[in-house]
Amino acid sequence: MGDTRLGRGLARINAEIGRLAVDDSGMSTAEYAIGTIAAAAFGALLYTVVTGDNVLSALTGIISKALDTSVG
């Protein structure tokens, strides 16, 4: 009988730990806002780098070299 109560107690503790591991109710709106701003800034930086002249000329050079290479 003692083992059954112990097993149920451990199961309840395990379930509570699992619930707490995925519960984000303690996060504030400010943390979400900072994460969103950081993601947007990273996206803007990545867009600037990819659409820049250096990347475009490097990709054009790589493609031109690959097309001009003779096989055999």
C-alpha positions as CSV (number, residue, x, y, z in Angstrom):
1,M,0.0,0.0,0.0
2,G,2.9,2.4,0.8
3,D,4.4,1.8,-2.7
4,T,1.2,2.8,-4.4
5,R,1.0,6.1,-2.6
6,L,4.7,6.7,-3.3
7,G,4.2,5.9,-6.9
8,R,1.2,8.3,-7.2
9,G,3.2,11.0,-5.4
10,L,6.2,10.6,-7.7
11,A,3.8,10.7,-10.7
12,R,2.3,14.0,-9.5
13,I,5.7,15.5,-8.9
14,N,6.8,14.4,-12.3
15,A,3.7,15.9,-13.9
16,E,4.2,19.2,-12.1
17,I,7.8,19.4,-13.2
18,G,6.7,18.8,-16.8
19,R,4.1,21.5,-16.6
20,L,6.6,24.0,-15.2
21,A,9.1,23.2,-17.9
22,V,6.8,24.4,-20.6
23,D,4.9,27.1,-18.7
24,D,6.0,30.5,-20.0
25,S,3.4,32.5,-18.1
26,G,6.2,34.3,-16.2
27,M,7.7,35.9,-19.3
28,S,6.9,39.6,-19.6
29,T,5.8,41.5,-22.7
30,A,9.1,43.3,-22.6
31,E,11.1,40.1,-23.1
32,Y,8.9,39.3,-26.1
33,A,9.3,42.8,-27.5
34,I,13.1,42.7,-27.2
35,G,13.2,39.3,-28.9
36,T,11.0,40.6,-31.7
37,I,13.2,43.7,-32.2
38,A,16.3,41.7,-32.2
39,A,14.9,39.3,-34.9
40,A,13.8,42.3,-37.0
41,A,17.2,43.9,-36.7
42,F,19.0,40.7,-37.7
43,G,16.7,40.3,-40.7
44,A,17.4,43.9,-41.8
45,L,21.1,43.4,-41.5
46,L,20.9,40.1,-43.4
47,Y,18.9,41.8,-46.2
48,T,21.4,44.6,-46.4
49,V,24.3,42.2,-46.7
50,V,22.7,40.0,-49.3
51,T,21.4,42.8,-51.5
52,G,24.7,44.7,-51.3
53,D,27.0,45.1,-54.4
54,N,29.8,43.0,-52.9
55,V,27.6,39.9,-52.6
56,L,26.0,40.4,-56.0
57,S,29.4,40.7,-57.7
58,A,30.8,37.7,-55.8
59,L,27.9,35.5,-56.9
60,T,28.1,36.8,-60.4
61,G,31.8,36.0,-60.5
62,I,31.3,32.5,-59.2
63,I,28.5,31.8,-61.7
64,S,30.5,33.2,-64.6
65,K,33.6,31.2,-63.7
66,A,31.5,28.0,-63.4
67,L,29.9,28.6,-66.8
68,D,33.2,29.4,-68.5
69,T,35.0,26.3,-67.2
70,S,35.6,23.7,-69.8
71,V,35.1,20.1,-69.0
72,G,37.6,17.6,-70.3
